[in-house]
Amino acid sequence: DADRWEARGLDLLCRELKEQVLPDGGHFERSPYYHLRMTRLATEVVDLLAAFGRPVPPELAAAARKMRHFHLALRHQDGGLPLFHDSLGSDSAEPPAADDAACSFPATGYYLLEGPEGRLIADYGAPGDCYNPAHQHAGIFSFEISCGSRRVVVDSGTETYDPGPRRDRLRSTAAHNTVRVDGRDQFQVWHGFRVGRRAWVSGVEERHEPHFQALSAVHNGYTRRGVDHRRSIVYLPGAGWLIADDVTGRGSHRLESFLHLHPEIAVTVEAGRVSLMPLGWVVLPFGPATSFEIIPDTYSPAPGRAQPSETLVFQAGPGLPCRFGYFLAPLASARLVWDGGTGFRIETPAREWALRLDLDLISLAGLRVSYN
Protein backbone atom coordinates (compact mmCIF):
# COMPACT_ATOMS: atom_id res chain seq x y z
CA ASP A 1 0.00 0.00 0.00
CA ALA A 2 2.81 2.44 0.86
CA ASP A 3 4.38 2.02 -2.58
CA ARG A 4 1.00 2.51 -4.23
CA TRP A 5 0.29 5.70 -2.30
CA GLU A 6 3.78 6.99 -3.03
CA ALA A 7 3.33 6.36 -6.75
CA ARG A 8 -0.09 7.99 -6.70
CA GLY A 9 1.19 11.05 -4.85
CA LEU A 10 4.18 11.48 -7.17
CA ASP A 11 1.93 11.11 -10.21
CA LEU A 12 -0.36 13.87 -8.94
CA LEU A 13 2.57 16.13 -8.05
CA CYS A 14 4.26 15.66 -11.44
CA ARG A 15 0.97 16.29 -13.21
CA GLU A 16 0.48 19.58 -11.36
CA LEU A 17 4.08 20.68 -11.87
CA LYS A 18 3.72 20.05 -15.60
CA GLU A 19 0.74 22.39 -15.65
CA GLN A 20 1.94 25.02 -13.19
CA VAL A 21 5.67 25.32 -14.01
CA LEU A 22 6.31 27.35 -17.15
CA PRO A 23 9.11 26.58 -19.64
CA ASP A 24 11.43 29.17 -18.06
CA GLY A 25 10.98 27.72 -14.56
CA GLY A 26 8.48 30.33 -13.37
CA HIS A 27 5.08 29.60 -11.85
CA PHE A 28 1.89 30.27 -13.80
CA GLU A 29 0.52 32.60 -11.10
CA ARG A 30 3.57 34.86 -11.72
CA SER A 31 4.10 35.63 -8.03
CA PRO A 32 7.78 35.31 -6.98
CA TYR A 33 6.71 34.47 -3.42
CA TYR A 34 4.26 31.71 -4.34
CA HIS A 35 6.78 30.43 -6.86
CA LEU A 36 9.26 30.12 -3.98
CA ARG A 37 6.76 28.09 -1.95
CA MET A 38 6.28 25.68 -4.86
CA THR A 39 10.04 25.49 -5.40
CA ARG A 40 10.60 24.50 -1.78
CA LEU A 41 7.85 21.89 -1.98
CA ALA A 42 9.33 20.26 -5.10
CA THR A 43 12.87 20.42 -3.71
CA GLU A 44 11.87 18.87 -0.39
CA VAL A 45 10.19 15.95 -2.16
CA VAL A 46 13.30 15.37 -4.28
CA ASP A 47 15.53 15.48 -1.19
CA LEU A 48 13.27 13.12 0.79
CA LEU A 49 13.17 10.56 -2.02
CA ALA A 50 16.94 10.69 -2.39
CA ALA A 51 17.49 10.42 1.38
CA PHE A 52 15.44 7.21 1.55
CA GLY A 53 16.93 5.71 -1.59
CA ARG A 54 13.73 6.05 -3.59
CA PRO A 55 13.80 6.81 -7.32
CA VAL A 56 13.18 10.43 -8.27
CA PRO A 57 10.91 10.88 -11.30
CA PRO A 58 12.95 12.66 -14.01
CA GLU A 59 10.19 15.19 -14.63
CA LEU A 60 10.12 16.08 -10.92
CA ALA A 61 13.90 16.55 -10.80
CA ALA A 62 13.82 18.67 -13.97
CA ALA A 63 11.02 20.89 -12.66
CA ALA A 64 12.81 21.42 -9.33
CA ARG A 65 16.03 22.42 -11.14
CA LYS A 66 14.26 24.91 -13.40
CA MET A 67 12.34 26.43 -10.52
CA ARG A 68 15.44 26.79 -8.37
CA HIS A 69 17.31 28.55 -11.20
CA PHE A 70 14.39 30.95 -11.65
CA HIS A 71 14.27 31.69 -7.92
CA LEU A 72 18.01 32.23 -7.54
CA ALA A 73 18.09 34.59 -10.52
CA LEU A 74 14.96 36.61 -9.76
CA ARG A 75 16.16 38.20 -6.55
CA HIS A 76 17.61 41.50 -5.53
CA GLN A 77 21.22 42.07 -4.58
CA ASP A 78 20.28 41.71 -0.91
CA GLY A 79 19.03 38.17 -1.63
CA GLY A 80 15.36 39.11 -1.18
CA LEU A 81 12.46 38.79 -3.58
CA PRO A 82 10.88 41.60 -5.58
CA LEU A 83 7.43 42.44 -4.23
CA PHE A 84 5.49 41.85 -7.45
CA HIS A 85 2.09 40.16 -7.22
CA ASP A 86 1.57 39.62 -3.49
CA SER A 87 5.20 38.72 -2.79
CA LEU A 88 7.07 39.18 0.48
CA GLY A 89 10.52 40.71 0.26
CA SER A 90 12.56 38.58 2.66
CA ASP A 91 14.51 35.43 1.91
CA SER A 92 17.34 33.83 3.86
CA ALA A 93 19.14 32.60 0.75
CA GLU A 94 22.48 33.99 -0.38
CA PRO A 95 22.55 36.97 -2.81
CA PRO A 96 22.35 36.21 -6.54
CA ALA A 97 25.52 35.02 -8.22
CA ALA A 98 27.23 37.33 -10.71
CA ASP A 99 26.34 35.07 -13.65
CA ASP A 100 22.63 35.58 -12.93
CA ALA A 101 22.83 39.06 -14.50
CA ALA A 102 20.90 39.87 -17.69
CA CYS A 103 18.56 36.91 -17.27
CA SER A 104 15.35 36.61 -19.23
CA PHE A 105 12.24 34.67 -18.30
CA PRO A 106 9.92 35.31 -21.26
CA ALA A 107 7.29 32.70 -20.38
CA THR A 108 6.72 34.29 -16.97
CA GLY A 109 7.45 37.83 -18.14
CA TYR A 110 10.39 38.86 -15.95
CA TYR A 111 13.61 40.45 -17.23
CA LEU A 112 16.80 41.61 -15.51
CA LEU A 113 19.04 44.51 -16.55
CA GLU A 114 22.03 44.74 -14.23
CA GLY A 115 25.46 46.24 -13.87
CA PRO A 116 27.72 47.98 -11.34
CA GLU A 117 25.04 50.57 -10.57
CA GLY A 118 22.46 48.03 -9.45
CA ARG A 119 19.92 45.42 -10.52
CA LEU A 120 16.67 46.29 -12.30
CA ILE A 121 13.96 43.60 -12.33
CA ALA A 122 11.17 44.36 -14.81
CA ASP A 123 7.69 42.84 -14.92
CA TYR A 124 6.74 42.59 -18.61
CA GLY A 125 4.12 39.89 -18.12
CA ALA A 126 0.33 40.06 -17.97
CA PRO A 127 -2.51 37.95 -16.53
CA GLY A 128 -3.33 36.74 -20.04
CA ASP A 129 -4.91 33.31 -20.19
CA CYS A 130 -4.06 32.14 -16.66
CA TYR A 131 -7.24 30.74 -15.09
CA ASN A 132 -6.00 31.54 -11.57
CA PRO A 133 -4.93 35.23 -11.52
CA ALA A 134 -5.68 35.68 -7.80
CA HIS A 135 -2.34 37.36 -7.06
CA GLN A 136 -2.17 39.52 -10.18
CA HIS A 137 -1.69 43.27 -9.81
CA ALA A 138 -2.38 45.80 -12.59
CA GLY A 139 1.29 46.75 -12.91
CA ILE A 140 2.38 45.83 -16.44
CA PHE A 141 5.87 47.27 -17.20
CA SER A 142 6.57 47.97 -13.53
CA PHE A 143 10.09 47.44 -12.17
CA GLU A 144 12.20 47.49 -9.03
CA ILE A 145 15.84 48.53 -8.55
CA SER A 146 18.28 47.55 -5.82
CA CYS A 147 21.84 48.75 -5.25
CA GLY A 148 23.83 46.32 -3.14
CA SER A 149 21.89 45.73 0.07
CA ARG A 150 19.75 48.83 -0.45
CA ARG A 151 16.33 48.86 -2.13
CA VAL A 152 15.79 52.02 -4.19
CA VAL A 153 12.76 51.74 -6.49
CA VAL A 154 10.14 49.42 -5.01
CA ASP A 155 6.73 47.89 -5.55
CA SER A 156 4.13 49.10 -3.05
CA GLY A 157 3.86 45.58 -1.62
CA THR A 158 0.96 43.75 0.01
CA GLU A 159 -0.31 45.17 3.28
CA THR A 160 -3.48 43.07 3.39
CA TYR A 161 -5.32 40.21 1.71
CA ASP A 162 -8.69 41.39 3.03
CA PRO A 163 -11.02 42.57 0.24
CA GLY A 164 -11.67 46.29 0.41
CA PRO A 165 -10.39 49.70 -0.70
CA ARG A 166 -6.86 49.18 0.66
CA ARG A 167 -6.42 45.83 -1.10
CA ASP A 168 -7.80 47.30 -4.33
CA ARG A 169 -5.46 50.28 -4.05
CA LEU A 170 -2.36 48.08 -3.68
CA ARG A 171 -3.36 46.04 -6.74
CA SER A 172 -4.03 49.15 -8.83
CA THR A 173 -1.85 50.58 -11.58
CA ALA A 174 -1.03 53.64 -9.44
CA ALA A 175 0.64 51.39 -6.85
CA HIS A 176 3.25 50.29 -9.41
CA ASN A 177 6.11 51.88 -11.32
CA THR A 178 4.33 52.23 -14.63
CA VAL A 179 2.00 54.52 -16.60
CA ARG A 180 -1.68 55.13 -15.89
CA VAL A 181 -4.02 56.62 -18.50
CA ASP A 182 -7.00 58.81 -17.53
CA GLY A 183 -6.89 57.60 -13.94
CA ARG A 184 -7.88 54.06 -14.99
CA ASP A 185 -6.21 50.74 -14.22
CA GLN A 186 -4.59 48.74 -17.01
CA PHE A 187 -7.08 45.95 -16.33
CA GLN A 188 -9.80 45.22 -13.81
CA VAL A 189 -8.86 44.00 -10.34
CA TRP A 190 -11.64 43.53 -7.79
CA HIS A 191 -12.79 41.73 -4.63
CA GLY A 192 -9.32 41.04 -3.31
CA PHE A 193 -8.35 38.17 -5.61
CA ARG A 194 -10.33 38.69 -8.82
CA VAL A 195 -9.42 39.93 -12.29
CA GLY A 196 -12.06 41.03 -14.79
CA ARG A 197 -11.22 42.50 -18.19
CA ARG A 198 -7.62 41.50 -18.90
CA ALA A 199 -4.66 42.87 -20.83
CA TRP A 200 -1.92 41.27 -22.91
CA VAL A 201 1.71 42.12 -23.61
CA SER A 202 3.10 41.73 -27.13
CA GLY A 203 6.23 42.44 -29.13
CA VAL A 204 8.69 41.87 -26.30
CA GLU A 205 12.23 42.50 -27.53
CA GLU A 206 15.61 42.46 -25.84
CA ARG A 207 19.10 43.52 -26.81
CA HIS A 208 22.18 42.70 -24.76
CA GLU A 209 25.24 44.42 -26.19
CA PRO A 210 28.65 45.03 -24.58
CA HIS A 211 27.83 48.73 -24.04
CA PHE A 212 24.08 48.61 -23.34
CA GLN A 213 21.07 46.43 -22.50
CA ALA A 214 17.55 47.18 -23.71
CA LEU A 215 14.02 45.88 -23.27
CA SER A 216 10.82 46.99 -25.03
CA ALA A 217 7.20 45.83 -25.39
CA VAL A 218 3.63 47.09 -25.81
CA HIS A 219 0.45 46.23 -23.88
CA ASN A 220 -3.20 46.58 -24.88
CA GLY A 221 -4.68 47.44 -21.50
CA TYR A 222 -5.83 50.85 -22.75
CA THR A 223 -6.79 49.88 -26.28
CA ARG A 224 -10.46 50.17 -25.35
CA ARG A 225 -9.71 53.86 -24.69
CA GLY A 226 -8.03 54.20 -28.08
CA VAL A 227 -4.54 54.15 -26.55
CA ASP A 228 -1.49 51.85 -26.75
CA HIS A 229 1.42 52.02 -24.31
CA ARG A 230 4.96 50.91 -25.14
CA ARG A 231 7.74 51.07 -22.57
CA SER A 232 11.42 50.83 -23.46
CA ILE A 233 14.12 50.49 -20.81
CA VAL A 234 17.75 51.08 -21.82
CA TYR A 235 20.55 50.41 -19.34
CA LEU A 236 23.90 52.15 -19.92
CA PRO A 237 26.68 50.69 -17.73
CA GLY A 238 28.31 53.47 -15.80
CA ALA A 239 25.44 55.89 -16.43
CA GLY A 240 22.03 54.46 -15.44
CA TRP A 241 18.61 53.53 -16.83
CA LEU A 242 16.50 55.34 -19.43
CA ILE A 243 12.75 54.75 -19.01
CA ALA A 244 10.96 55.85 -22.20
CA ASP A 245 7.17 55.61 -22.49
CA ASP A 246 5.47 56.02 -25.86
CA VAL A 247 1.72 56.50 -25.67
CA THR A 248 -0.02 56.50 -29.04
CA GLY A 249 -3.63 56.69 -30.17
CA ARG A 250 -6.33 59.27 -30.60
CA GLY A 251 -7.93 61.95 -28.49
CA SER A 252 -6.72 63.80 -25.40
CA HIS A 253 -5.63 61.83 -22.35
CA ARG A 254 -4.13 62.38 -18.91
CA LEU A 255 -0.89 60.43 -18.54
CA GLU A 256 0.81 59.67 -15.22
CA SER A 257 4.01 57.74 -14.57
CA PHE A 258 4.62 56.56 -11.00
CA LEU A 259 8.00 55.98 -9.35
CA HIS A 260 7.71 54.45 -5.85
CA LEU A 261 10.71 54.80 -3.57
CA HIS A 262 11.87 52.81 -0.56
CA PRO A 263 11.16 54.44 2.84
CA GLU A 264 14.89 55.04 3.33
CA ILE A 265 14.99 57.18 0.17
CA ALA A 266 14.08 60.87 0.47
CA VAL A 267 13.34 63.10 -2.52
CA THR A 268 14.90 66.57 -2.72
CA VAL A 269 14.37 69.12 -5.48
CA GLU A 270 16.88 71.91 -6.10
CA ALA A 271 17.05 74.08 -9.21
CA GLY A 272 14.75 71.67 -11.00
CA ARG A 273 16.93 68.63 -10.29
CA VAL A 274 15.33 65.68 -8.50
CA SER A 275 17.74 63.90 -6.15
CA LEU A 276 17.31 60.67 -4.20
CA MET A 277 19.04 60.93 -0.85
CA PRO A 278 21.19 59.65 0.80
CA LEU A 279 22.31 57.88 -2.38
CA GLY A 280 22.83 61.06 -4.36
CA TRP A 281 21.10 59.57 -7.41
CA VAL A 282 19.22 61.91 -9.76
CA VAL A 283 15.97 61.48 -11.70
CA LEU A 284 16.01 63.46 -14.96
CA PRO A 285 12.52 63.71 -16.51
CA PHE A 286 11.80 64.47 -20.16
CA GLY A 287 8.73 64.96 -22.31
CA PRO A 288 6.46 67.67 -23.73
CA ALA A 289 5.08 69.81 -20.91
CA THR A 290 6.04 67.11 -18.40
CA SER A 291 5.54 68.07 -14.76
CA PHE A 292 5.93 66.12 -11.55
CA GLU A 293 4.86 66.04 -7.93
CA ILE A 294 5.98 64.23 -4.79
CA ILE A 295 3.19 62.48 -2.92
CA PRO A 296 3.20 60.69 0.46
CA ASP A 297 2.73 56.95 0.14
CA THR A 298 3.30 53.65 1.95
CA TYR A 299 5.51 50.61 1.44
CA SER A 300 4.38 47.18 2.69
CA PRO A 301 7.13 44.52 2.66
CA ALA A 302 4.77 42.11 4.46
CA PRO A 303 1.09 41.87 5.42
CA GLY A 304 0.21 44.09 8.36
CA ARG A 305 3.16 46.44 7.79
CA ALA A 306 2.87 49.86 6.15
CA GLN A 307 5.87 52.19 6.27
CA PRO A 308 5.69 55.85 5.18
CA SER A 309 7.39 56.46 1.84
CA GLU A 310 7.44 58.89 -1.08
CA THR A 311 6.35 58.50 -4.70
CA LEU A 312 7.22 60.64 -7.69
CA VAL A 313 4.38 61.16 -10.17
CA PHE A 314 5.24 62.50 -13.63
CA GLN A 315 2.38 63.98 -15.68
CA ALA A 316 2.23 64.40 -19.45
CA GLY A 317 -0.29 64.81 -22.27
CA PRO A 318 -2.98 65.53 -23.26
CA GLY A 319 -2.09 65.25 -26.94
CA LEU A 320 -1.03 61.97 -28.54
CA PRO A 321 1.35 60.59 -29.60
CA CYS A 322 3.38 61.42 -26.51
CA ARG A 323 6.85 60.31 -25.50
CA PHE A 324 7.86 61.00 -21.92
CA GLY A 325 9.83 59.39 -19.11
CA TYR A 326 13.02 59.88 -17.14
CA PHE A 327 16.66 58.89 -16.82
CA LEU A 328 17.60 57.39 -13.45
CA ALA A 329 21.28 58.06 -12.82
CA PRO A 330 23.42 56.98 -9.84
CA LEU A 331 25.66 60.01 -10.51
CA ALA A 332 24.61 63.36 -9.07
CA SER A 333 26.36 65.25 -11.86
CA ALA A 334 24.65 63.39 -14.72
CA ARG A 335 22.79 65.44 -17.34
CA LEU A 336 20.11 64.48 -19.87
CA VAL A 337 19.48 66.34 -23.13
CA TRP A 338 16.49 65.29 -25.24
CA ASP A 339 15.90 66.64 -28.74
CA GLY A 340 12.13 66.28 -28.49
CA GLY A 341 12.05 63.24 -30.77
CA THR A 342 14.32 60.24 -31.21
CA GLY A 343 17.59 61.60 -29.81
CA PHE A 344 18.97 61.53 -26.26
CA ARG A 345 22.34 62.62 -24.91
CA ILE A 346 23.45 61.53 -21.44
CA GLU A 347 26.49 63.23 -19.98
CA THR A 348 28.53 61.86 -17.07
CA PRO A 349 31.99 62.87 -15.83
CA ALA A 350 33.55 59.77 -17.41
CA ARG A 351 31.59 59.48 -20.65
CA GLU A 352 28.99 61.00 -22.95
CA TRP A 353 26.32 58.75 -24.45
CA ALA A 354 24.19 59.32 -27.54
CA LEU A 355 20.98 57.32 -28.05
CA ARG A 356 18.58 57.28 -30.96
CA LEU A 357 15.29 55.51 -30.27
CA ASP A 358 13.01 55.30 -33.31
CA LEU A 359 9.66 56.94 -32.58
CA ASP A 360 7.85 54.20 -34.48
CA LEU A 361 9.43 51.59 -32.18
CA ILE A 362 8.68 48.81 -34.61
CA SER A 363 11.81 47.04 -33.46
CA LEU A 364 14.67 47.52 -31.03
CA ALA A 365 16.87 46.96 -34.07
CA GLY A 366 16.32 50.68 -34.63
CA LEU A 367 17.99 51.56 -31.31
CA ARG A 368 21.40 53.16 -31.77
CA VAL A 369 23.77 53.73 -28.84
CA SER A 370 27.21 55.30 -29.02
CA TYR A 371 29.60 56.90 -26.54
CA ASN A 372 32.91 58.70 -26.30
N, C-alpha and C positions, 0 to 999 in steps of 0.2 A: 504493500500500500504506500509506503514512504516513497519508493521510487516512482510510483505512478503519480502521486501528488507533486513530487518534484518536477517531473516531466510536464505535467499539466501547468504548473505555475510558470515554468520557464517558457513554455509555448505562449502563454498569455502575455508574459512580459515582452518577449521578442516581437510578438504581433503588435503590441502597443508602441514599442520603440520604433518599429518600422514605419508606423503611421505618424508618430509625434516628432521624431528626429529628422530634421531636414538634411539635404545632401551636404551642407557645409558644417554640420554638427550642431546647429542651433535647434531650438525648440519651437514648435509651431505656434505657441502663444506669444513668442517674441519678447518675453520678459527675462532679462538676465538673471534675476533672482530665482524664478521658478525653473529656469533652465538649470541653475546650480543644484537645486533640490533633486531634479531628475538625474543629473550627473552623479551626484552622491549615491543615489539609490542604485543606479546601474553599476557603479564602481564597487559598492559594498557587496552586491550579489556576485560579481566576478571574483572578488577577494575571498568571499566565503566558500565558493565552489573550489577555488584553488587550494585554500587552506585544508579542506577536507578531502582533497584528492579526487574531486568530482570533475567530469569534463565540462568545459565552458563552451557553450554554443558559439560558433564563429561569429554569427550575426550580433550576439550580445557583446562579445569582446570588441568587435569593430565599432559598434555604436558607442560604447564607453570611451574608446580612444578618440573618436571624433568629437564627442561632447567635451571631453577633458581639454582637447586642444582649443576648442571654441572658448571655453571658460578661461583658460590661462591667458589667451590672447585678448579677450574683451574685458580688460580691467584697466584701472588707472595706475599711474606710477606709484601710488601708495599701496597697491595690491587690492584695493576695494572695487566694487562693482559700480558702473554708472547707474543712475537712478531711473532709467527709462522704464515705463510700463510697470508700475507698482514694485519696483525693486528697492532693496535695502542696500545701503552703501558699504557695509562692513564685510570683511572677509579676512580670515586669519592666514590665508595662503601668502606665499612669498610674492614680491612684485613681479610684473611681467619680465620675461627675458628679453634681451636686446633684439633677438631675431624675430620677436613677435611684432615688430614695427611694420607699418604699411600693409596690414592684413586686410583681406576683403572677405566678407561673408554675404555674397549676393542673394542666396536663398532666404536668409533671415533678414537681410537689409541693413547690416551694420558694416561700417568702413572706418579704418583708422588712418590718420595722417599724422605722422610723428617725426620729431627731430629733437635737437638739443634744447629748443625752447619749451617743449612740452608735448603732450599727447592729446590729440583731438579725436574723439569718438563720435561719429555721425550716425544718426538714425535715418536711413533712406528707405525704410520699409513702410508698409501700410497694412491695415487689417485685411484687405483683399478678400480672399475666399475662405479664410479660416472660419470654421463653424463655432469656434469657442474664443471669441475676442474679449473675454471678461476683463483682462488686464490692459487692454489697449487704451492709449491716450491719444488725443488728437494733436500730435506733435510731429507730423511729417517734416523732415529736414532739420529737426532739432539736433543739437550737439552739446557735448561737454568738453571741457579742457582742464587738464591737470598739469602742474609743473612740479616735478619731484613729489614730495609728500603733501603738497598744497593743492587743494581744489580751487579753481578760479571761476570758470563758467560752469554752472550747474543746472540740472533739472530741478524743478520745484519739489519733487519727491512725493511721498504718500503719507499724509498725516493721519488719514482715516479711511477705513473701508465702509463705514456706515453711509448708506444712501442719503443724499441731502445736498444743500448748496455748496458746502465745503468740498465734498467729494467731487461734485460736478466741476467746481472751479479748478481743482488740481488735475483733472483730466482734460481741461479745455486747452485750446490752442494758445491762449494768452499765458498759460503756465509753462510754456516751452520756448526754446530759443529758435523761433521761426517767425514766419510772416502771417498776420491775420488780415483778412479783407472784410471791410465794412462791419467790423465787430462780430463777425460770425466765425464759428468753428469750422475747421477743414472738413469734418464729418460729425455726425450726430453721436454724442455719448450721453447716456441717461441711466437713471436708476442704479447708480453705483457700479454695475458690471455689465451694462448693455451698450451695444452699438447699433445705430439705426442705419441711415443712409451712409454708405461707405465711400472711400476714395482709393485710387490706385496710383502707384508710381510707375513711370515708364521712362525709357531712354536713359537708363543709368549708364554712365561712362566714367572710366578712370584713366588717368595717365600717371605713371610713376617714372620720372626722369631723374637723372643725377642731380639736376639743379632745381627741380620743383616736383610737387605732387598735386594732382587735381582730381576733383570729383564733381559731377554734374548730373542732374535729373530734373524731370518735370512731374508734377502731380495734378490730378484732375478734381481735387476737392472743391474748387470754386468754379468749375466749368458751368454749373447750373446758373451762376451769376454772370456768365459771359467772360470769365477770367481764367487764365492759366498762370501757374507760378512755377518758375524754374529757379533753382538755387545752384550756384557754382561756388565751390570752395577751392581756393588755390593756396597751397602752403609753400612758402619760400624759406628754405633753411637759412637761419641767421637773420631773418627779417620778421616773419610772422604769418598770419593767415588773412587772406582776402575773402570776405563773404559778400558775394554779389547776387542780388535778387533781381530777376527780370519778370515783371508782371505785365502780361499782354492781354489784349481783349478789346472790349468796346465799353463806352460809357465812362462815367466819372465814379471813382471809388476811393475810399479811405484806406490807406495802407499803413500798417504798423508792424515793426520788427522788434521783437523782445530779446533782451540779453539779460539773463538772470545770473546774479553773482553770489558767490559764497558769502556767508555772514562775516568772514574775516576780511573781506574785500570792501573797501570804502571808495566811493566815487568822489573825485574832486574835479572842478571845472575852473580853469584859469586861462584867460585870453582865448576862449573858445576851444581849448584843448581838454579832452576828457582823459583823466588819469585814474588808474586803478591802484590804490595804495593798500598795503605798503610795498607792493611789488614794483611800482614805478612803470607799469605797462601803460600804453596809451591806446585809446579807441578813436580812430580817425574816420568819421562818417563821410559819405559822399551821396550825391543824388540831387535831382532838381527840387529846389525849395524844401530840402530835407531839414527837419527840426527834431529835437529830442527833449525828453524830460526824464527826471529821476523820480521813481515812485517807491514808496516803502512796500516791502513784500515779506514773505516768509519762506523758509527753507526747511523741509521735513525729511531728514535722513532716515527716519523710522516712524512707524505709527505712534501717535501720541506725542510727538515732538514737533514743535514749530518754533524755529529760531528767527529773529528779525533779520532781514536782509534788504538789499537794494536791487532794483531792476532798472535798466536803461530801456526806454521805449523810443524808437526812431519812427517818425511819421513822414510819409511821402504821399504823392498824388496831388490832385485827383485824376489828372489826365493819364491815359494809357496810349502807347506802351510807356512803362516807367522802369528805369534801372536805378536801384539805390542799394545801400549796404554800408559796410565799414571795413576798415583794415585794423586788425587786432595785433599790436606790435609789442613785444617784450622790451623794446628800447624806448626810453623816454624821449630821445631826440629824433625819432623816426618822423618822416613827413610823407604825406600822400598827395599827389597831384593827379587829378582826373580831368580828361579833356572833354567830358560831357557825352562821350560816346563809347568807343571801343578801347581807348587807350588809358593806361594807368602808369604812373611813375612812383616808385617807392624809394625813398632816400634814407639810408642809414649811414652812420659814420664809416663803416667798412666797405659799403657797396651801394651802388644804385641799380635798381631793377626797372625794367620796362616790360609791361604786359600789354598784349592786345587780345581782347576777348570779343569775338565776333558777336554783334548784337543779335543776329539770327539764332545763334547757339544751336545750329543744326547738329554740330559735332564738336567734341573737344579737340578734334584734329585742327580746328581753326584757332586754337589757343597758341599764342606765341609768347615766349618768355626769354628775355636776354638780360645780361648784367655786365657791369664793368667795375 
